[in-house]
Amino acid sequence: MNDRQPTGATTSRYFFRKTTSMSEHVLVVPTTLFYELGYFQGFCRDVDRYRQTLLAPENVSFRPRSEVEKDPAFKQLIPYMIFSHTAKDGTTSLFHYVRGKGAGETRLRSKRSIGVGGHLSAVDLTENGTPQDVYREGMLRELREEVVMNSLFTEKCVGMINDDLTEVGKVHLGIVHLFELAEPKLASNEPDLIESGFVPVTEMLRDLSGFESWSVFCLKTFFEFEKSSEPLDRPSATC
């Protein structure tokens, strides 16, 4: 059976892995493509090097999440949104939370995180939408589902995350978006995003042991300068 043929039920031109189950189908790319574009471990600022090709129609497919969570031959693309606020005195704080016991990704439960986001699903498809459209719609859906934001903001896509040193990281690839909020008016909209709120970056950097690895990469890359008088303009990884 050729599992890269589209099912008859979809009007999309993207490929679905045929299955008799009713499991969620998520957007994935071949891990080999990530290697071809330039493998890295940790954080990479050069997002333009990856995103356009990763989201090209010929490279994406939708496969059962239950299968790809255990298959490192594919990387699930994850929008990872970080929310920052800088006070008048120059103090930068980040929204953070703890992943509760009902969090979808069981391997990250009880971990602290500064990133909000999730899988891009087949529900994000539109009839004539491109993979870029799917990505954007999926990111905004995750935003609406997980938090309530009542502030003006600017948004910028700032990098990529890969962590092959953890089991969950082996099957995911993060695309990081930094939201700069005019006011720290953001709250959890999910019962499994617990102990949430804005915390000064300097406080977070004192103890990174409870954070998931993706958050550690981002904190060290963008905010470690908070501990010194001069900002650092360097990535924390090999890219």
C-alpha positions in Angstrom: 0.0 0.0 0.0 1.3 3.4 -0.9 0.7 5.4 2.3 1.4 8.8 0.6 -1.7 8.8 -1.4 -4.5 11.1 -0.3 -7.7 9.7 1.1 -10.9 10.2 -0.9 -12.5 12.1 2.0 -10.3 15.1 1.8 -10.3 18.0 -0.6 -6.7 18.8 0.4 -3.8 18.1 -1.9 -1.7 17.1 1.1 -1.0 13.4 1.9 -2.6 11.4 4.6 -1.3 8.2 6.1 -4.2 5.7 5.6 -5.5 4.3 8.9 -8.7 2.7 10.2 -8.3 4.5 13.5 -9.9 7.7 14.5 -6.7 9.2 15.9 -5.7 12.8 15.5 -3.6 13.4 12.3 -0.8 15.9 12.7 1.5 17.6 10.3 5.0 16.1 10.0 8.1 16.4 7.8 10.7 13.7 7.1 13.6 13.8 9.5 15.9 13.3 6.6 14.8 16.6 5.2 15.9 18.3 8.4 19.3 16.7 8.0 19.5 17.9 4.4 18.8 21.5 5.4 21.4 21.4 8.1 21.2 19.4 11.3 21.6 21.2 14.7 21.1 20.3 18.3 19.6 23.1 20.5 18.6 26.5 19.2 19.1 27.9 15.7 18.4 31.6 14.8 18.4 31.0 11.0 14.7 30.2 10.7 14.5 31.3 7.1 16.9 28.5 6.2 14.4 25.9 7.2 10.8 27.1 7.4 10.0 27.7 3.7 11.3 24.3 2.6 9.8 22.4 5.6 6.4 23.8 4.8 6.6 23.2 1.0 3.6 21.1 -0.1 5.7 18.3 -1.4 7.4 17.8 2.0 4.4 17.8 4.5 2.0 15.0 5.3 -0.6 14.3 8.0 -0.1 11.1 9.9 -1.7 9.6 13.0 -0.2 11.2 16.1 -0.2 7.8 17.9 2.2 6.5 15.3 4.6 9.5 14.8 5.0 10.1 18.5 7.1 6.8 18.4 8.7 7.2 15.0 11.9 9.4 14.7 11.7 9.1 11.0 9.3 12.1 11.1 9.4 15.4 12.9 6.2 17.0 14.1 6.3 20.8 13.6 5.3 22.7 16.7 4.7 26.5 17.0 6.3 27.5 20.3 5.1 30.9 21.5 6.9 32.9 24.1 5.3 36.0 25.8 7.5 38.8 27.1 6.8 42.1 28.9 9.3 44.8 29.7 8.4 47.2 32.5 9.2 50.9 32.5 12.2 50.1 34.8 13.6 47.8 32.2 12.7 44.6 34.0 11.8 41.8 31.5 9.3 39.2 32.6 8.0 36.1 30.8 4.8 34.2 31.0 5.4 30.7 32.4 3.5 27.8 33.7 3.7 24.2 34.9 2.3 21.4 32.7 -0.4 19.7 34.7 -1.2 16.0 35.0 -3.7 16.2 32.2 -1.3 17.7 29.7 -1.4 16.1 26.2 2.3 15.3 26.1 2.7 12.9 29.0 6.5 13.1 28.8 6.5 16.8 29.7 4.1 16.7 32.6 5.2 18.6 35.7 7.8 20.5 33.7 8.0 24.2 33.8 7.7 26.0 30.4 7.8 29.4 28.9 6.4 28.2 25.6 2.8 27.9 24.5 1.9 25.8 21.5 1.0 22.4 20.1 0.6 20.2 17.1 -0.6 21.3 13.7 -3.7 19.2 13.0 -5.7 18.1 10.0 -8.5 20.3 11.5 -6.4 23.3 10.5 -6.7 22.5 6.8 -8.8 24.6 4.5 -9.8 23.6 1.0 -7.3 25.8 -0.8 -4.9 26.5 2.0 -1.1 26.1 1.7 1.0 24.5 4.4 1.9 28.0 5.5 -1.8 28.7 6.0 -2.1 25.4 8.0 0.8 26.5 10.1 -0.6 29.9 10.8 -4.1 28.7 11.5 -2.8 26.0 13.8 -0.7 28.4 15.7 -3.6 30.8 16.2 -5.9 28.0 17.2 -3.4 26.9 19.9 -3.1 30.5 21.0 -6.9 30.8 21.5 -7.2 27.4 23.2 -4.4 27.8 25.7 -4.3 31.5 26.8 -6.4 34.7 27.0 -4.4 37.8 25.9 -5.7 41.3 26.5 -2.8 43.4 25.4 -1.4 45.0 22.3 1.7 43.1 21.1 4.3 42.6 18.4 5.2 39.2 17.1 8.4 37.9 15.5 9.5 34.4 14.4 12.9 34.1 16.0 14.3 30.6 15.5 14.1 26.9 15.6 14.5 24.3 18.3 15.7 20.7 18.1 16.5 18.4 21.0 17.4 14.8 20.0 18.7 14.1 23.5 15.2 13.5 24.9 12.6 11.0 23.7 10.0 13.7 23.1 12.5 15.9 21.3 13.4 13.2 18.8 10.0 13.4 17.2 9.4 17.2 17.3 10.9 20.3 15.8 10.0 23.7 17.2 9.5 27.0 15.5 9.8 29.8 18.0 7.7 33.0 18.0 8.4 35.8 20.5 5.4 38.0 21.5 6.3 41.3 23.0 3.3 42.5 25.1 2.6 46.1 25.9 1.0 45.0 29.2 1.4 41.8 31.1 -2.3 40.8 30.6 -2.1 37.2 29.7 -3.7 34.3 31.5 -4.0 30.5 31.1 -7.1 29.3 29.3 -6.3 25.6 29.9 -6.8 23.8 33.2 -3.6 21.9 32.6 -1.5 25.0 32.4 -1.1 25.5 36.1 0.9 27.9 38.4 1.0 30.4 35.5 1.9 34.0 35.4 4.7 36.5 34.6 8.0 36.0 36.4 11.1 38.2 36.0 13.7 36.5 33.7 16.4 37.0 36.3 14.4 34.8 38.7 13.9 32.1 36.2 17.6 32.0 35.3 18.6 31.3 38.9 17.3 27.7 38.6 16.6 26.1 35.2 16.4 22.6 36.6 12.6 22.3 36.5 12.2 23.6 32.9 11.7 21.5 29.8 14.7 21.6 27.5 13.1 23.8 24.8 12.5 26.5 27.4 16.1 26.3 28.6 17.4 26.8 25.1 15.2 29.9 24.7 16.1 31.3 28.1 19.8 31.0 27.5 19.7 32.3 23.9 17.5 35.4 24.4 17.5 36.3 28.0 20.7 35.3 29.7 22.0 38.9 29.2 19.5 39.9 32.0 22.1 38.6 34.4 24.8 41.0 33.1 25.1 44.6 32.1 25.7 43.8 28.4 23.4 41.9 26.1 24.6 38.7 24.5 24.1 38.3 20.7 24.8 34.6 20.4 22.9 31.4 20.0 23.1 28.7 22.7 23.6 25.9 20.3 25.5 24.8 17.2 23.5 26.6 14.5 
